[in-house]
Amino acid sequence: MYVCICNGVTEAQIREAAANGCATVAELTMRTGCGSNCGSCLDIAAGMLAPAPSRRESLLPVLDLSRAA
């Protein structure tokens, strides 16, 4: 399914970006162009990225120590 009609970005492309570490809509826009024209797809795109941060490993494991307490 197309999520961003303006730039031809599909649901599969967004899920792939999320699986590759994309965690924010701003980063998704930079990677795929999703939402860079009219922005009407941003809510849907954000909803698709929402589950991704829990799967994402921290690039800076030291920062995760704050969660250990």
C-alpha atoms as an extended CHARMM CRD file, in Angstrom:
* protein
*
        69  EXT
         1         1  MET       CA              0.0000000000        0.0000000000        0.0000000000  PROA      1               0.0000000000
         2         2  TYR       CA              1.2250000000        3.5050000000       -0.7750000000  PROA      2               0.0000000000
         3         3  VAL       CA              1.5530000000        5.6510000000        2.3360000000  PROA      3               0.0000000000
         4         4  CYS       CA              3.0560000000        8.7330000000        0.6640000000  PROA      4               0.0000000000
         5         5  ILE       CA              1.4320000000        9.2650000000       -2.7020000000  PROA      5               0.0000000000
         6         6  CYS       CA              3.4700000000       12.4010000000       -3.4390000000  PROA      6               0.0000000000
         7         7  ASN       CA              6.7810000000       10.5270000000       -3.3250000000  PROA      7               0.0000000000
         8         8  GLY       CA              5.6040000000        6.9830000000       -4.0090000000  PROA      8               0.0000000000
         9         9  VAL       CA              6.6910000000        5.6100000000       -0.6270000000  PROA      9               0.0000000000
        10        10  THR       CA              5.1110000000        2.2910000000        0.2630000000  PROA      10              0.0000000000
        11        11  GLU       CA              4.2810000000        0.6180000000        3.5570000000  PROA      11              0.0000000000
        12        12  ALA       CA              6.9660000000       -1.9750000000        2.8120000000  PROA      12              0.0000000000
        13        13  GLN       CA              9.6120000000        0.7430000000        2.3850000000  PROA      13              0.0000000000
        14        14  ILE       CA              8.6610000000        2.3190000000        5.7210000000  PROA      14              0.0000000000
        15        15  ARG       CA              8.7490000000       -1.0410000000        7.5160000000  PROA      15              0.0000000000
        16        16  GLU       CA             12.1440000000       -1.7690000000        5.9340000000  PROA      16              0.0000000000
        17        17  ALA       CA             13.4840000000        1.6060000000        7.0740000000  PROA      17              0.0000000000
        18        18  ALA       CA             12.1910000000        0.9130000000       10.6060000000  PROA      18              0.0000000000
        19        19  ALA       CA             13.8290000000       -2.5130000000       10.5990000000  PROA      19              0.0000000000
        20        20  ASN       CA             17.0970000000       -0.8370000000        9.5980000000  PROA      20              0.0000000000
        21        21  GLY       CA             17.0290000000        1.5060000000       12.5940000000  PROA      21              0.0000000000
        22        22  CYS       CA             14.9120000000        4.4320000000       11.4400000000  PROA      22              0.0000000000
        23        23  ALA       CA             13.1100000000        5.6120000000       14.5940000000  PROA      23              0.0000000000
        24        24  THR       CA             11.7810000000        9.1030000000       13.8490000000  PROA      24              0.0000000000
        25        25  VAL       CA              9.5840000000       10.6540000000       11.1890000000  PROA      25              0.0000000000
        26        26  ALA       CA             12.2970000000       13.2120000000       10.4410000000  PROA      26              0.0000000000
        27        27  GLU       CA             14.7830000000       10.4310000000        9.7540000000  PROA      27              0.0000000000
        28        28  LEU       CA             12.1970000000        8.5920000000        7.6510000000  PROA      28              0.0000000000
        29        29  THR       CA             11.6720000000       11.7370000000        5.5770000000  PROA      29              0.0000000000
        30        30  MET       CA             15.4030000000       12.0490000000        5.0070000000  PROA      30              0.0000000000
        31        31  ARG       CA             15.7250000000        8.3860000000        4.0270000000  PROA      31              0.0000000000
        32        32  THR       CA             12.6400000000        7.9820000000        1.8460000000  PROA      32              0.0000000000
        33        33  GLY       CA             11.1570000000       11.4160000000        1.1530000000  PROA      33              0.0000000000
        34        34  CYS       CA              7.9410000000       10.3710000000        2.9140000000  PROA      34              0.0000000000
        35        35  GLY       CA              6.0510000000       13.4840000000        4.0060000000  PROA      35              0.0000000000
        36        36  SER       CA              8.3640000000       15.9900000000        2.3840000000  PROA      36              0.0000000000
        37        37  ASN       CA              5.6960000000       17.4650000000        0.0950000000  PROA      37              0.0000000000
        38        38  CYS       CA              2.2110000000       17.8590000000        1.5340000000  PROA      38              0.0000000000
        39        39  GLY       CA              2.7300000000       16.0150000000        4.8360000000  PROA      39              0.0000000000
        40        40  SER       CA             -0.6860000000       14.3470000000        4.9120000000  PROA      40              0.0000000000
        41        41  CYS       CA              0.9720000000       10.9340000000        5.3490000000  PROA      41              0.0000000000
        42        42  LEU       CA              3.0260000000       11.8390000000        8.4220000000  PROA      42              0.0000000000
        43        43  ASP       CA              0.5000000000       10.5480000000       10.9960000000  PROA      43              0.0000000000
        44        44  ILE       CA              0.2880000000        7.1600000000        9.2940000000  PROA      44              0.0000000000
        45        45  ALA       CA              4.0690000000        6.9940000000        8.8940000000  PROA      45              0.0000000000
        46        46  ALA       CA              4.5950000000        7.8800000000       12.5690000000  PROA      46              0.0000000000
        47        47  GLY       CA              2.1980000000        5.1250000000       13.5810000000  PROA      47              0.0000000000
        48        48  MET       CA              4.1700000000        2.6280000000       11.5470000000  PROA      48              0.0000000000
        49        49  LEU       CA              7.4260000000        3.6970000000       13.2140000000  PROA      49              0.0000000000
        50        50  ALA       CA              6.0460000000        3.6990000000       16.7680000000  PROA      50              0.0000000000
        51        51  PRO       CA              6.8170000000        0.0170000000       17.4790000000  PROA      51              0.0000000000
        52        52  ALA       CA             10.3420000000        0.2790000000       16.0420000000  PROA      52              0.0000000000
        53        53  PRO       CA             12.2230000000        1.9580000000       18.9580000000  PROA      53              0.0000000000
        54        54  SER       CA             11.5610000000       -0.9680000000       21.3080000000  PROA      54              0.0000000000
        55        55  ARG       CA             13.2960000000       -3.3050000000       18.8580000000  PROA      55              0.0000000000
        56        56  ARG       CA             16.1670000000       -0.9500000000       18.1970000000  PROA      56              0.0000000000
        57        57  GLU       CA             19.4010000000       -1.5520000000       20.0540000000  PROA      57              0.0000000000
        58        58  SER       CA             21.1320000000        1.4680000000       21.4470000000  PROA      58              0.0000000000
        59        59  LEU       CA             24.1610000000        2.6130000000       19.4930000000  PROA      59              0.0000000000
        60        60  LEU       CA             25.5590000000        3.9350000000       22.7770000000  PROA      60              0.0000000000
        61        61  PRO       CA             25.0660000000        1.1640000000       25.3820000000  PROA      61              0.0000000000
        62        62  VAL       CA             26.4400000000        3.3730000000       28.1610000000  PROA      62              0.0000000000
        63        63  LEU       CA             23.3080000000        5.4990000000       27.8760000000  PROA      63              0.0000000000
        64        64  ASP       CA             21.1880000000        2.4430000000       28.6730000000  PROA      64              0.0000000000
        65        65  LEU       CA             22.6950000000        2.3120000000       32.1880000000  PROA      65              0.0000000000
        66        66  SER       CA             20.2820000000        5.0600000000       33.2330000000  PROA      66              0.0000000000
        67        67  ARG       CA             17.4490000000        2.5770000000       32.7630000000  PROA      67              0.0000000000
        68        68  ALA       CA             19.0950000000       -0.0350000000       35.0240000000  PROA      68              0.0000000000
        69        69  ALA       CA             18.3510000000        1.8660000000       38.2430000000  PROA      69              0.0000000000
